[in-house]
Amino acid sequence: MKRLILLDTHPMYVMEIVKSEMKVSSIDEVIDHFKENLEDVFITVFDHYAHTIKNIEILAFRPKSITICETKKSFVLQFLETPRPKVNAWMQSWIKELQI
């Protein structure tokens, strides 16, 4: 997982996982993974692409949200860094659970 700076001020985490290295094979299955495993904290699914800017980096610009972008060969998952290191660690572990 990489830590990047969005718009020169917002730290974010990004992980690109090649589809062949994932436990799931579609974006719906990725979403289902989070729905099933994060039942107590899962709120909703928002289709950012259908409603707003089509910029992969801007997807992460929703605090305490994990964003998912499907490309031809991989899935890109990202989130803005939270003020609580423990929450950042949880979010990283939830994403890493998708890897084989």
Secondary structure by P-SEA (a helix, b strand, c coil): cbbbbccccccbbbbbbcccccccccaaaaaaaaaaaaccccccccccccccccccccccccccbbbbbbccccccccccccccaaaaaaaaaaaacccc
